[in-house]
Amino acid sequence: MKRDAQIIYDRCITYKQAISKVMSYGLYTPLPIPKEPWVNISMNFILGLPKLRKGRDSIFVIVDRFSKMTHFMSYHKTNDVMNIANPFFRDVV
C-alpha cells in the first residue's frame, strides 16, 4: 500500500509543487530564548477601533517575551512617531 501511494504521489504534479514549497529547510529559525526581562520585546498596533471620548482610536501593544508582561497605550491613528516614542520611553523603558 505504501508503494502504491508513492507511485500516485510521483505522478501528481500538484503534490510535487506543494511539497517543494512546504519543505524549505533552513528558512525558519526559532527566536532566541530571552534570559532577562525587558530585553526582548514585541510591539504591535491595533487599529480601526471606535473612537473614545478623547478621540483615540488605536492601541499600541508592547509585550515582554520573558515575563509576558504587557503595556497597552491608546493613541490617535494619525499620531506621528514622536507622539508614540516619547510615551514608550517614558512609561516602558
C-alpha positions in Angstrom: 0.0 0.0 0.0 2.9 2.4 0.8 4.4 1.7 -2.6 1.1 2.3 -4.4 0.7 5.7 -2.6 4.3 6.6 -3.5 3.6 5.8 -7.2 0.5 8.1 -7.1 2.4 10.9 -5.4 5.2 10.6 -8.0 2.7 11.1 -10.8 0.9 14.0 -9.2 2.2 17.5 -10.4 0.2 19.3 -7.7 1.8 17.3 -4.9 5.3 17.9 -6.3 4.7 21.7 -6.4 3.2 21.8 -2.9 6.0 19.6 -1.4 8.7 21.8 -2.8 7.3 24.9 -1.1 6.5 23.2 2.2 9.8 21.6 2.8 12.1 24.7 2.5 14.7 23.8 5.1 16.7 26.5 6.8 14.3 29.3 6.3 12.6 29.2 9.6 14.6 29.5 12.8 13.2 29.8 16.3 13.6 33.1 18.2 16.3 33.1 20.9 15.0 32.4 24.4 15.3 35.6 26.5 17.4 35.5 29.6 16.1 38.5 31.4 13.0 40.7 31.4 12.5 43.7 29.0 15.5 42.8 26.8 13.4 41.1 24.0 10.0 42.8 23.4 7.4 42.7 20.6 5.3 45.7 19.6 2.1 45.9 17.6 -0.7 48.3 16.8 -4.4 47.6 17.0 -6.1 49.9 14.5 -9.7 50.6 13.4 -11.3 50.8 16.9 -14.3 53.1 17.6 -13.2 56.5 18.9 -13.1 57.2 22.6 -14.2 60.5 24.2 -10.7 61.9 23.7 -10.7 60.8 20.0 -8.2 58.0 20.4 -8.9 55.1 18.1 -5.9 52.8 18.2 -3.9 50.8 20.8 -0.1 50.4 20.9 0.7 47.0 22.5 4.1 46.2 24.0 4.8 42.6 25.2 7.9 41.4 27.1 8.8 37.9 25.8 10.4 36.9 29.1 7.7 37.7 31.6 4.8 38.1 29.3 4.1 41.4 30.8 2.1 43.8 28.6 1.6 47.5 28.2 -1.4 49.0 26.3 -1.3 52.6 25.2 -4.2 54.3 23.4 -3.3 56.7 20.6 -4.8 58.6 17.7 -4.4 56.7 14.4 -2.8 59.8 12.9 -0.1 60.3 15.6 3.5 60.5 14.2 6.4 58.6 15.6 7.4 61.2 18.1 4.0 61.1 19.8 4.4 57.3 20.2 8.1 57.1 21.0 8.1 59.6 23.9 5.4 57.9 26.0 7.0 54.5 25.1 10.4 55.6 26.5 8.8 57.4 29.5 6.4 54.5 30.6 8.1 51.3 29.4 11.9 52.0 29.1 
